[in-house]
Amino acid sequence: MSEATAVARTASGTLADEEVIRRIRAGEPELFEILMRRYNQRLYRVARSIVKNEAEAEDVMQQAYVNAYAHLDQFAERARFSTWLTRIAVHEALGRLRRRRRVQEVDVSSETEGTGATLTSGEASPEQQALAAELRLLLEGAVDALPRTSRAAFVLREVEGLSTAEAAECLGVSEDVVKTRLHRARLQLRKELFDRAGLVRQDAFAFHATRCDRVVAAVLGQLQISSPVH
């Protein structure tokens, strides 16, 4: 077994981003899979918060990874890699949104469409699981109904758990702007259901293993890199 394969299988959770990047630059491109699996959840959530479509969010992720890989030499470690990567995804998602709006009017009725994600509830009864799933869909629908700018700020801060400074850097705005957008998002959500939803926020917009594998395989295919894991 090669050293790269051993790393991918046993050390992907402990290897720092900077070390992974250094080794990719040094000739181990297969280690890029570590970074993808590490940040798939975050990129999916922020992309979906902007484009509001699951399939398109995956497309955004794939293109963001390809762009990041192509410009990995430009990552100068002045910011955290996760922030740099998130900004690439944000820019790609916003670009797609602008292109979409140039060719057609935004369908306002799609603002409240739900998603098909699945919520697991441990040892809960089938009735409790059904209720939890229904409440999660209500929460996701309420988040979808937020203005785009407030929605992205909410997802980065409250779902992904980024600091105000990190969210601001990802979105390319000031911390005060993030605070204002987050405040507005909380007010709107509270009016509808947030105080009584009884949900674990981290379960919203989950990026499940099958999607993770699909995105990783698609990006590795575009980059012509063989996966060391499978």
VEXVORO-667574 format. One record per atom (N, C-alpha, C): residue number from 1; atom name; x, y, z. Coordinates in nm, 2 decimals. Layout:
REM VEXVORO-667574
 seq atom      x      y      z
 NUM   CA      X      Y      Z
...
This chain:
REM VEXVORO-667574
 seq atom      x      y      z
   1    N   0.08  -0.12   0.00
   1   CA   0.00   0.00   0.00
   1    C   0.09   0.12   0.00
   2    N   0.06   0.22  -0.09
   2   CA   0.14   0.34  -0.09
   2    C   0.11   0.43   0.03
   3    N   0.21   0.52   0.05
   3   CA   0.19   0.61   0.16
   3    C   0.07   0.70   0.15
   4    N   0.04   0.74   0.02
   4   CA  -0.08   0.83   0.00
   4    C  -0.21   0.75   0.03
   5    N  -0.21   0.62  -0.01
   5   CA  -0.33   0.54   0.02
   5    C  -0.35   0.53   0.17
   6    N  -0.24   0.50   0.24
   6   CA  -0.24   0.48   0.39
   6    C  -0.30   0.61   0.45
   7    N  -0.25   0.72   0.41
   7   CA  -0.29   0.85   0.46
   7    C  -0.44   0.87   0.44
   8    N  -0.49   0.85   0.32
   8   CA  -0.63   0.87   0.28
   8    C  -0.72   0.78   0.37
   9    N  -0.67   0.66   0.40
   9   CA  -0.76   0.56   0.47
   9    C  -0.75   0.58   0.62
  10    N  -0.64   0.62   0.67
  10   CA  -0.62   0.62   0.82
  10    C  -0.60   0.75   0.88
  11    N  -0.55   0.85   0.81
  11   CA  -0.51   0.98   0.87
  11    C  -0.59   1.10   0.81
  12    N  -0.69   1.07   0.74
  12   CA  -0.77   1.19   0.68
  12    C  -0.83   1.28   0.78
  13    N  -0.86   1.23   0.90
  13   CA  -0.92   1.31   1.00
  13    C  -0.81   1.39   1.08
  14    N  -0.69   1.35   1.07
  14   CA  -0.59   1.42   1.16
  14    C  -0.49   1.50   1.08
  15    N  -0.48   1.48   0.95
  15   CA  -0.38   1.56   0.87
  15    C  -0.44   1.70   0.85
  16    N  -0.36   1.80   0.88
  16   CA  -0.40   1.94   0.87
  16    C  -0.41   1.97   0.72
  17    N  -0.50   2.07   0.69
  17   CA  -0.52   2.11   0.55
  17    C  -0.39   2.15   0.49
  18    N  -0.31   2.23   0.56
  18   CA  -0.19   2.28   0.50
  18    C  -0.09   2.17   0.46
  19    N  -0.09   2.06   0.54
  19   CA  -0.01   1.95   0.51
  19    C  -0.06   1.87   0.39
  20    N  -0.19   1.86   0.38
  20   CA  -0.25   1.79   0.26
  20    C  -0.22   1.87   0.14
  21    N  -0.23   2.00   0.14
  21   CA  -0.21   2.08   0.03
  21    C  -0.06   2.08  -0.01
  22    N   0.03   2.08   0.09
  22   CA   0.17   2.07   0.06
  22    C   0.20   1.94  -0.02
  23    N   0.14   1.83   0.02
  23   CA   0.17   1.70  -0.04
  23    C   0.10   1.69  -0.18
  24    N  -0.01   1.75  -0.19
  24   CA  -0.07   1.76  -0.33
  24    C   0.02   1.83  -0.42
  25    N   0.07   1.94  -0.38
  25   CA   0.16   2.02  -0.46
  25    C   0.29   1.95  -0.49
  26    N   0.33   1.86  -0.40
  26   CA   0.45   1.79  -0.42
  26    C   0.44   1.66  -0.50
  27    N   0.31   1.64  -0.55
  27   CA   0.30   1.52  -0.64
  27    C   0.20   1.41  -0.59
  28    N   0.12   1.44  -0.50
  28   CA   0.02   1.34  -0.45
  28    C  -0.12   1.39  -0.47
  29    N  -0.17   1.41  -0.59
  29   CA  -0.30   1.47  -0.62
  29    C  -0.41   1.39  -0.56
  30    N  -0.40   1.26  -0.54
  30   CA  -0.50   1.18  -0.49
  30    C  -0.55   1.22  -0.35
  31    N  -0.46   1.29  -0.28
  31   CA  -0.50   1.34  -0.15
  31    C  -0.60   1.45  -0.15
  32    N  -0.63   1.50  -0.27
  32   CA  -0.73   1.61  -0.28
  32    C  -0.87   1.55  -0.23
  33    N  -0.88   1.42  -0.24
  33   CA  -1.01   1.36  -0.19
  33    C  -1.03   1.39  -0.04
  34    N  -0.92   1.39   0.04
  34   CA  -0.93   1.42   0.18
  34    C  -1.00   1.56   0.20
  35    N  -0.96   1.66   0.12
  35   CA  -1.02   1.79   0.14
  35    C  -1.16   1.79   0.10
  36    N  -1.20   1.72  -0.01
  36   CA  -1.33   1.72  -0.06
  36    C  -1.42   1.66   0.05
  37    N  -1.39   1.54   0.10
  37   CA  -1.47   1.48   0.20
  37    C  -1.48   1.56   0.33
  38    N  -1.37   1.63   0.36
  38   CA  -1.37   1.72   0.48
  38    C  -1.47   1.83   0.47
  39    N  -1.49   1.89   0.35
  39   CA  -1.56   2.01   0.33
  39    C  -1.69   2.00   0.25
  40    N  -1.73   1.88   0.21
  40   CA  -1.85   1.86   0.13
  40    C  -1.97   1.91   0.20
  41    N  -1.98   1.89   0.33
  41   CA  -2.10   1.93   0.40
  41    C  -2.12   2.08   0.40
  42    N  -2.01   2.15   0.43
  42   CA  -2.01   2.30   0.43
  42    C  -2.04   2.36   0.29
  43    N  -1.97   2.31   0.19
  43   CA  -1.99   2.36   0.06
  43    C  -2.13   2.33   0.01
  44    N  -2.19   2.22   0.04
  44   CA  -2.32   2.19  -0.01
  44    C  -2.42   2.28   0.06
  45    N  -2.41   2.31   0.19
  45   CA  -2.50   2.39   0.26
  45    C  -2.49   2.54   0.21
  46    N  -2.37   2.59   0.19
  46   CA  -2.36   2.73   0.14
  46    C  -2.41   2.74   0.00
  47    N  -2.38   2.64  -0.08
  47   CA  -2.42   2.65  -0.22
  47    C  -2.57   2.64  -0.23
  48    N  -2.63   2.55  -0.16
  48   CA  -2.78   2.53  -0.16
  48    C  -2.85   2.66  -0.11
  49    N  -2.79   2.72  -0.01
  49   CA  -2.85   2.84   0.05
  49    C  -2.86   2.95  -0.05
  50    N  -2.77   2.95  -0.16
  50   CA  -2.77   3.05  -0.26
  50    C  -2.86   3.01  -0.38
  51    N  -2.84   2.89  -0.43
  51   CA  -2.91   2.85  -0.55
  51    C  -3.04   2.78  -0.53
  52    N  -3.06   2.73  -0.40
  52   CA  -3.19   2.68  -0.36
  52    C  -3.23   2.56  -0.45
  53    N  -3.14   2.48  -0.49
  53   CA  -3.17   2.36  -0.57
  53    C  -3.06   2.26  -0.54
  54    N  -3.10   2.14  -0.50
  54   CA  -3.01   2.04  -0.46
  54    C  -2.91   1.99  -0.57
  55    N  -2.97   1.97  -0.69
  55   CA  -2.88   1.92  -0.80
  55    C  -2.79   2.03  -0.84
  56    N  -2.83   2.15  -0.85
  56   CA  -2.75   2.26  -0.89
  56    C  -2.64   2.29  -0.78
  57    N  -2.68   2.27  -0.65
  57   CA  -2.58   2.29  -0.55
  57    C  -2.46   2.19  -0.56
  58    N  -2.50   2.07  -0.60
  58   CA  -2.39   1.97  -0.63
  58    C  -2.30   2.01  -0.75
  59    N  -2.37   2.07  -0.85
  59   CA  -2.29   2.12  -0.96
  59    C  -2.19   2.23  -0.92
  60    N  -2.24   2.32  -0.83
  60   CA  -2.16   2.43  -0.78
  60    C  -2.04   2.37  -0.70
  61    N  -2.07   2.27  -0.62
  61   CA  -1.96   2.21  -0.55
  61    C  -1.85   2.15  -0.64
  62    N  -1.90   2.07  -0.74
  62   CA  -1.80   2.01  -0.83
  62    C  -1.71   2.11  -0.90
  63    N  -1.78   2.22  -0.95
  63   CA  -1.70   2.32  -1.02
  63    C  -1.61   2.40  -0.92
  64    N  -1.66   2.42  -0.80
  64   CA  -1.57   2.49  -0.70
  64    C  -1.45   2.41  -0.67
  65    N  -1.46   2.28  -0.65
  65   CA  -1.35   2.19  -0.63
  65    C  -1.25   2.19  -0.75
  66    N  -1.31   2.18  -0.87
  66   CA  -1.22   2.18  -0.98
  66    C  -1.14   2.32  -0.99
  67    N  -1.21   2.43  -0.96
  67   CA  -1.15   2.56  -0.97
  67    C  -1.04   2.57  -0.86
  68    N  -1.07   2.52  -0.74
  68   CA  -0.98   2.52  -0.63
  68    C  -0.85   2.44  -0.66
  69    N  -0.87   2.32  -0.72
  69   CA  -0.76   2.24  -0.75
  69    C  -0.67   2.30  -0.86
  70    N  -0.74   2.36  -0.96
  70   CA  -0.66   2.43  -1.07
  70    C  -0.58   2.55  -1.02
  71    N  -0.63   2.61  -0.91
  71   CA  -0.56   2.73  -0.86
  71    C  -0.50   2.71  -0.72
  72    N  -0.47   2.58  -0.69
  72   CA  -0.42   2.55  -0.56
  72    C  -0.29   2.62  -0.53
  73    N  -0.21   2.65  -0.63
  73   CA  -0.08   2.72  -0.62
  73    C  -0.10   2.86  -0.57
  74    N  -0.23   2.91  -0.59
  74   CA  -0.25   3.05  -0.56
  74    C  -0.30   3.06  -0.41
  75    N  -0.32   2.95  -0.34
  75   CA  -0.35   2.96  -0.20
  75    C  -0.23   2.99  -0.12
  76    N  -0.23   3.11  -0.07
  76   CA  -0.10   3.15   0.00
  76    C  -0.11   3.14   0.15
  77    N  -0.21   3.08   0.21
  77   CA  -0.22   3.05   0.35
  77    C  -0.24   3.18   0.43
  78    N  -0.28   3.29   0.36
  78   CA  -0.31   3.41   0.44
  78    C  -0.44   3.40   0.51
  79    N  -0.53   3.31   0.46
  79   CA  -0.66   3.28   0.52
  79    C  -0.66   3.13   0.54
  80    N  -0.76   3.08   0.61
  80   CA  -0.77   2.94   0.63
  80    C  -0.82   2.88   0.49
  81    N  -0.77   2.76   0.47
  81   CA  -0.81   2.69   0.34
  81    C  -0.96   2.68   0.33
  82    N  -1.03   2.64   0.44
  82   CA  -1.17   2.63   0.44
  82    C  -1.24   2.75   0.40
  83    N  -1.19   2.87   0.45
  83   CA  -1.25   3.00   0.41
  83    C  -1.23   3.02   0.26
  84    N  -1.10   3.00   0.21
  84   CA  -1.07   3.02   0.07
  84    C  -1.16   2.93  -0.02
  85    N  -1.18   2.81   0.02
  85   CA  -1.26   2.72  -0.06
  85    C  -1.40   2.76  -0.05
  86    N  -1.45   2.80   0.06
  86   CA  -1.59   2.84   0.07
  86    C  -1.62   2.97  -0.02
  87    N  -1.52   3.06  -0.02
  87   CA  -1.54   3.18  -0.11
  87    C  -1.55   3.14  -0.25
  88    N  -1.47   3.04  -0.29
  88   CA  -1.48   2.99  -0.43
  88    C  -1.62   2.94  -0.46
  89    N  -1.67   2.86  -0.37
  89   CA  -1.81   2.80  -0.38
  89    C  -1.91   2.91  -0.39
  90    N  -1.90   3.01  -0.30
  90   CA  -1.99   3.13  -0.30
  90    C  -1.99   3.20  -0.43
  91    N  -1.87   3.23  -0.48
  91   CA  -1.86   3.30  -0.61
  91    C  -1.92   3.22  -0.72
  92    N  -1.90   3.09  -0.72
  92   CA  -1.95   3.00  -0.83
  92    C  -2.11   3.00  -0.82
  93    N  -2.16   2.99  -0.70
  93   CA  -2.30   2.99  -0.68
  93    C  -2.37   3.12  -0.72
  94    N  -2.31   3.23  -0.68
  94   CA  -2.36   3.36  -0.72
  94    C  -2.35   3.38  -0.87
  95    N  -2.25   3.34  -0.93
  95   CA  -2.23   3.35  -1.08
  95    C  -2.34   3.27  -1.15
  96    N  -2.37   3.15  -1.10
  96   CA  -2.48   3.07  -1.16
  96    C  -2.62   3.14  -1.14
  97    N  -2.63   3.20  -1.03
  97   CA  -2.76   3.27  -1.00
  97    C  -2.78   3.39  -1.09
  98    N  -2.67   3.46  -1.12
  98   CA  -2.68   3.58  -1.21
  98    C  -2.71   3.53  -1.35
  99    N  -2.64   3.42  -1.39
  99   CA  -2.67   3.37  -1.53
  99    C  -2.81   3.32  -1.54
 100    N  -2.86   3.26  -1.44
 100   CA  -3.00   3.21  -1.44
 100    C  -3.10   3.33  -1.45
 101    N  -3.07   3.44  -1.38
 101   CA  -3.16   3.55  -1.38
 101    C  -3.16   3.63  -1.52
 102    N  -3.04   3.61  -1.59
 102   CA  -3.03   3.68  -1.72
 102    C  -3.12   3.61  -1.82
 103    N  -3.15   3.49  -1.81
 103   CA  -3.22   3.42  -1.91
 103    C  -3.37   3.39  -1.88
 104    N  -3.40   3.41  -1.75
 104   CA  -3.54   3.39  -1.71
 104    C  -3.57   3.46  -1.58
 105    N  -3.70   3.49  -1.57
 105   CA  -3.74   3.56  -1.44
 105    C  -3.74   3.45  -1.33
 106    N  -3.71   3.50  -1.21
 106   CA  -3.70   3.41  -1.10
 106    C  -3.85   3.37  -1.06
 107    N  -3.87   3.24  -1.05
 107   CA  -4.00   3.18  -1.02
 107    C  -4.02   3.20  -0.87
 108    N  -4.10   3.29  -0.83
 108   CA  -4.12   3.32  -0.68
 108    C  -4.18   3.20  -0.61
 109    N  -4.26   3.13  -0.69
 109   CA  -4.33   3.02  -0.62
 109    C  -4.24   2.91  -0.58
 110    N  -4.12   2.91  -0.63
 110   CA  -4.02   2.81  -0.59
 110    C  -3.95   2.84  -0.46
 111    N  -3.98   2.96  -0.40
 111   CA  -3.92   3.00  -0.28
 111    C  -3.95   2.90  -0.16
 112    N  -4.07   2.84  -0.17
 112   CA  -4.11   2.76  -0.05
 112    C  -4.10   2.61  -0.08
 113    N  -4.04   2.57  -0.19
 113   CA  -4.03   2.43  -0.22
 113    C  -3.94   2.36  -0.11
 114    N  -3.98   2.24  -0.07
 114   CA  -3.91   2.16   0.03
 114    C  -3.79   2.08  -0.04
 115    N  -3.72   2.00   0.04
 115   CA  -3.61   1.92   0.00
 115    C  -3.64   1.78   0.03
 116    N  -3.56   1.69  -0.03
 116   CA  -3.58   1.54  -0.01
 116    C  -3.48   1.48   0.09
 117    N  -3.41   1.57   0.17
 117   CA  -3.31   1.51   0.26
 117    C  -3.38   1.43   0.37
 118    N  -3.30   1.34   0.43
 118   CA  -3.35   1.25   0.53
 118    C  -3.29   1.28   0.66
 119    N  -3.37   1.28   0.76
 119   CA  -3.33   1.31   0.90
 119    C  -3.33   1.18   0.98
 120    N  -3.22   1.15   1.04
 120   CA  -3.22   1.03   1.13
 120    C  -3.24   1.07   1.27
 121    N  -3.31   0.99   1.35
 121   CA  -3.35   1.03   1.49
 121    C  -3.31   0.93   1.59
 122    N  -3.21   0.85   1.57
 122   CA  -3.16   0.76   1.67
 122    C  -3.26   0.65   1.70
 123    N  -3.30   0.64   1.83
 123   CA  -3.39   0.54   1.87
 123    C  -3.53   0.59   1.88
 124    N  -3.56   0.70   1.81
 124   CA  -3.70   0.75   1.82
 124    C  -3.80   0.66   1.75
 125    N  -3.92   0.67   1.79
 125   CA  -4.03   0.58   1.73
 125    C  -4.05   0.63   1.59
 126    N  -4.12   0.55   1.51
 126   CA  -4.15   0.59   1.37
 126    C  -4.23   0.72   1.37
 127    N  -4.32   0.74   1.47
 127   CA  -4.40   0.86   1.48
 127    C  -4.32   0.98   1.51
 128    N  -4.22   0.96   1.60
 128   CA  -4.13   1.07   1.63
 128    C  -4.04   1.11   1.52
 129    N  -4.00   1.00   1.45
 129   CA  -3.91   1.03   1.33
 129    C  -3.99   1.11   1.22
 130    N  -4.11   1.07   1.20
 130   CA  -4.20   1.14   1.10
 130    C  -4.22   1.28   1.14
 131    N  -4.24   1.30   1.27
 131   CA  -4.26   1.44   1.32
 131    C  -4.14   1.52   1.30
 132    N  -4.02   1.46   1.34
 132   CA  -3.90   1.53   1.33
 132    C  -3.87   1.57   1.19
 133    N  -3.89   1.47   1.10
 133   CA  -3.87   1.50   0.96
 133    C  -3.96   1.61   0.91
 134    N  -4.08   1.61   0.95
 134   CA  -4.18   1.72   0.91
 134    C  -4.13   1.85   0.96
 135    N  -4.09   1.86   1.08
 135   CA  -4.04   1.98   1.14
 135    C  -3.92   2.03   1.07
 136    N  -3.83   1.94   1.04
 136   CA  -3.71   1.98   0.97
 136    C  -3.74   2.04   0.83
 137    N  -3.83   1.98   0.76
 137   CA  -3.87   2.03   0.63
 137    C  -3.93   2.17   0.65
 138    N  -4.01   2.19   0.76
 138   CA  -4.07   2.32   0.78
 138    C  -3.96   2.42   0.81
 139    N  -3.85   2.38   0.88
 139   CA  -3.74   2.47   0.91
 139    C  -3.67   2.50   0.78
 140    N  -3.64   2.40   0.70
 140   CA  -3.57   2.42   0.57
 140    C  -3.65   2.51   0.48
 141    N  -3.78   2.49   0.48
 141   CA  -3.87   2.57   0.40
 141    C  -3.87   2.72   0.44
 142    N  -3.86   2.74   0.58
 142   CA  -3.86   2.87   0.63
 142    C  -3.72   2.94   0.59
 143    N  -3.61   2.86   0.60
 143   CA  -3.48   2.92   0.56
 143    C  -3.48   2.95   0.41
 144    N  -3.54   2.86   0.33
 144   CA  -3.55   2.89   0.19
 144    C  -3.62   3.02   0.16
 145    N  -3.72   3.05   0.24
 145   CA  -3.80   3.17   0.22
 145    C  -3.73   3.30   0.25
 146    N  -3.62   3.29   0.32
 146   CA  -3.54   3.41   0.36
 146    C  -3.48   3.47   0.23
 147    N  -3.45   3.61   0.24
 147   CA  -3.38   3.67   0.12
 147    C  -3.24   3.60   0.11
 148    N  -3.19   3.59  -0.01
 148   CA  -3.07   3.52  -0.04
 148    C  -2.95   3.56   0.05
 149    N  -2.93   3.69   0.07
 149   CA  -2.82   3.74   0.15
 149    C  -2.83   3.69   0.30
 150    N  -2.95   3.71   0.35
 150   CA  -2.98   3.66   0.49
 150    C  -2.96   3.51   0.50
 151    N  -3.01   3.44   0.40
 151   CA  -3.01   3.29   0.40
 151    C  -2.86   3.24   0.41
 152    N  -2.78   3.30   0.32
 152   CA  -2.64   3.25   0.32
 152    C  -2.57   3.29   0.46
 153    N  -2.59   3.40   0.51
 153   CA  -2.54   3.44   0.64
 153    C  -2.58   3.35   0.75
 154    N  -2.71   3.31   0.75
 154   CA  -2.77   3.22   0.85
 154    C  -2.71   3.08   0.84
 155    N  -2.70   3.03   0.72
 155   CA  -2.64   2.90   0.71
 155    C  -2.50   2.89   0.75
 156    N  -2.42   2.99   0.72
 156   CA  -2.28   2.99   0.76
 156    C  -2.26   3.00   0.91
 157    N  -2.34   3.09   0.97
 157   CA  -2.33   3.12   1.11
 157    C  -2.40   3.01   1.20
 158    N  -2.52   2.99   1.17
 158   CA  -2.61   2.90   1.26
 158    C  -2.60   2.76   1.23
 159    N  -2.59   2.72   1.10
 159   CA  -2.59   2.58   1.06
 159    C  -2.44   2.53   1.06
 160    N  -2.35   2.60   0.99
 160   CA  -2.21   2.56   0.99
 160    C  -2.13   2.60   1.11
 161    N  -2.18   2.69   1.18
 161   CA  -2.11   2.73   1.31
 161    C  -1.99   2.82   1.29
 162    N  -1.98   2.89   1.18
 162   CA  -1.86   2.98   1.16
 162    C  -1.88   3.10   1.24
 163    N  -1.76   3.16   1.28
 163   CA  -1.77   3.29   1.35
 163    C  -1.81   3.40   1.26
 164    N  -1.85   3.51   1.31
 164   CA  -1.89   3.62   1.23
 164    C  -1.78   3.67   1.14
 165    N  -1.66   3.67   1.19
 165   CA  -1.55   3.71   1.10
 165    C  -1.53   3.61   0.99
 166    N  -1.54   3.48   1.01
 166   CA  -1.52   3.38   0.91
 166    C  -1.63   3.39   0.80
 167    N  -1.76   3.41   0.85
 167   CA  -1.87   3.42   0.76
 167    C  -1.85   3.54   0.67
 168    N  -1.81   3.65   0.73
 168   CA  -1.79   3.78   0.66
 168    C  -1.68   3.76   0.55
 169    N  -1.57   3.69   0.58
 169   CA  -1.47   3.66   0.49
 169    C  -1.52   3.58   0.37
 170    N  -1.60   3.47   0.41
 170   CA  -1.65   3.39   0.30
 170    C  -1.74   3.46   0.21
 171    N  -1.82   3.55   0.26
 171   CA  -1.92   3.62   0.18
 171    C  -1.87   3.75   0.12
 172    N  -1.75   3.79   0.16
 172   CA  -1.69   3.91   0.11
 172    C  -1.75   4.04   0.15
 173    N  -1.81   4.04   0.28
 173   CA  -1.87   4.16   0.33
 173    C  -1.81   4.19   0.47
 174    N  -1.85   4.29   0.53
 174   CA  -1.80   4.33   0.67
 174    C  -1.88   4.24   0.77
 175    N  -1.82   4.24   0.89
 175   CA  -1.88   4.17   1.00
 175    C  -2.01   4.23   1.04
 176    N  -2.02   4.37   1.03
 176   CA  -2.15   4.43   1.07
 176    C  -2.26   4.39   0.97
 177    N  -2.22   4.38   0.84
 177   CA  -2.32   4.33   0.75
 177    C  -2.37   4.19   0.78
 178    N  -2.28   4.10   0.81
 178   CA  -2.32   3.97   0.85
 178    C  -2.41   3.97   0.98
 179    N  -2.38   4.05   1.07
 179   CA  -2.46   4.06   1.19
 179    C  -2.60   4.11   1.16
 180    N  -2.61   4.21   1.07
 180   CA  -2.74   4.27   1.04
 180    C  -2.82   4.16   0.96
 181    N  -2.76   4.09   0.87
 181   CA  -2.83   3.99   0.79
 181    C  -2.88   3.88   0.88
 182    N  -2.79   3.84   0.98
 182   CA  -2.82   3.73   1.07
 182    C  -2.94   3.77   1.16
 183    N  -2.94   3.89   1.21
 183   CA  -3.04   3.94   1.29
 183    C  -3.18   3.94   1.22
 184    N  -3.18   3.99   1.10
 184   CA  -3.30   3.98   1.02
 184    C  -3.35   3.84   0.99
 185    N  -3.26   3.75   0.97
 185   CA  -3.30   3.61   0.94
 185    C  -3.36   3.55   1.07
 186    N  -3.30   3.58   1.18
 186   CA  -3.35   3.52   1.31
 186    C  -3.49   3.58   1.34
 187    N  -3.51   3.70   1.31
 187   CA  -3.64   3.76   1.34
 187    C  -3.75   3.70   1.25
 188    N  -3.72   3.68   1.12
 188   CA  -3.81   3.62   1.03
 188    C  -3.84   3.48   1.07
 189    N  -3.74   3.40   1.10
 189   CA  -3.76   3.26   1.13
 189    C  -3.84   3.25   1.26
 190    N  -3.80   3.33   1.36
 190   CA  -3.87   3.33   1.49
 190    C  -4.02   3.35   1.47
 191    N  -4.06   3.44   1.38
 191   CA  -4.20   3.46   1.36
 191    C  -4.28   3.34   1.32
 192    N  -4.21   3.26   1.24
 192   CA  -4.28   3.14   1.18
 192    C  -4.27   3.02   1.27
 193    N  -4.14   2.98   1.31
 193   CA  -4.14   2.85   1.38
 193    C  -4.01   2.82   1.46
 194    N  -3.91   2.90   1.45
 194   CA  -3.78   2.87   1.50
 194    C  -3.78   2.84   1.65
 195    N  -3.85   2.92   1.73
 195   CA  -3.86   2.90   1.87
 195    C  -3.93   2.77   1.91
 196    N  -4.01   2.72   1.83
 196   CA  -4.09   2.60   1.87
 196    C  -4.06   2.48   1.78
 197    N  -3.96   2.48   1.70
 197   CA  -3.93   2.37   1.61
 197    C  -3.88   2.25   1.68
 198    N  -3.80   2.27   1.79
 198   CA  -3.74   2.15   1.86
 198    C  -3.65   2.07   1.77
 199    N  -3.57   2.14   1.69
 199   CA  -3.48   2.06   1.60
 199    C  -3.33   2.09   1.63
 200    N  -3.25   1.99   1.60
 200   CA  -3.11   2.01   1.60
 200    C  -3.07   2.08   1.47
 201    N  -3.02   2.20   1.48
 201   CA  -2.99   2.28   1.36
 201    C  -2.90   2.20   1.26
 202    N  -2.80   2.13   1.32
 202   CA  -2.70   2.07   1.23
 202    C  -2.76   1.96   1.15
 203    N  -2.88   1.92   1.17
 203   CA  -2.95   1.82   1.09
 203    C  -3.01   1.88   0.96
 204    N  -3.02   2.01   0.95
 204   CA  -3.08   2.07   0.84
 204    C  -2.99   2.07   0.72
 205    N  -3.04   2.05   0.60
 205   CA  -2.97   2.04   0.47
 205    C  -2.85   1.95   0.48
 206    N  -2.87   1.83   0.53
 206   CA  -2.77   1.73   0.55
 206    C  -2.71   1.68   0.42
 207    N  -2.58   1.66   0.41
 207   CA  -2.52   1.61   0.29
 207    C  -2.48   1.47   0.32
 208    N  -2.56   1.37   0.27
 208   CA  -2.54   1.23   0.31
 208    C  -2.43   1.16   0.23
 209    N  -2.40   1.04   0.28
 209   CA  -2.28   0.97   0.23
 209    C  -2.29   0.95   0.08
 210    N  -2.41   0.91   0.03
 210   CA  -2.42   0.88  -0.12
 210    C  -2.39   1.01  -0.20
 211    N  -2.44   1.12  -0.15
 211   CA  -2.41   1.24  -0.23
 211    C  -2.26   1.27  -0.22
 212    N  -2.20   1.25  -0.10
 212   CA  -2.06   1.28  -0.08
 212    C  -1.98   1.19  -0.18
 213    N  -2.01   1.06  -0.19
 213   CA  -1.94   0.98  -0.28
 213    C  -1.96   1.02  -0.43
 214    N  -2.08   1.06  -0.46
 214   CA  -2.11   1.11  -0.60
 214    C  -2.03   1.23  -0.64
 215    N  -2.02   1.33  -0.55
 215   CA  -1.95   1.45  -0.58
 215    C  -1.80   1.42  -0.59
 216    N  -1.75   1.34  -0.49
 216   CA  -1.60   1.31  -0.49
 216    C  -1.57   1.24  -0.62
 217    N  -1.65   1.14  -0.66
 217   CA  -1.62   1.06  -0.78
 217    C  -1.62   1.15  -0.90
 218    N  -1.72   1.24  -0.91
 218   CA  -1.73   1.33  -1.03
 218    C  -1.61   1.42  -1.04
 219    N  -1.57   1.48  -0.93
 219   CA  -1.45   1.57  -0.93
 219    C  -1.33   1.50  -0.96
 220    N  -1.30   1.38  -0.90
 220   CA  -1.18   1.30  -0.93
 220    C  -1.18   1.26  -1.08
 221    N  -1.30   1.23  -1.13
 221   CA  -1.31   1.20  -1.27
 221    C  -1.27   1.31  -1.36
 222    N  -1.32   1.43  -1.33
 222   CA  -1.28   1.55  -1.41
 222    C  -1.13   1.58  -1.40
 223    N  -1.08   1.56  -1.28
 223   CA  -0.93   1.59  -1.26
 223    C  -0.84   1.47  -1.31
 224    N  -0.91   1.36  -1.34
 224   CA  -0.84   1.24  -1.39
 224    C  -0.74   1.19  -1.28
 225    N  -0.80   1.18  -1.15
 225   CA  -0.72   1.13  -1.04
 225    C  -0.79   1.00  -0.99
 226    N  -0.71   0.90  -0.96
 226   CA  -0.76   0.78  -0.91
 226    C  -0.78   0.79  -0.76
 227    N  -0.90   0.74  -0.71
 227   CA  -0.92   0.75  -0.57
 227    C  -0.84   0.64  -0.49
 228    N  -0.77   0.68  -0.39
 228   CA  -0.69   0.58  -0.31
 228    C  -0.77   0.51  -0.21
 229    N  -0.90   0.55  -0.19
 229   CA  -0.98   0.50  -0.09
 229    C  -1.06   0.37  -0.14
 230    N  -1.10   0.37  -0.26
 230   CA  -1.19   0.26  -0.31
 230    C  -1.10   0.18  -0.41
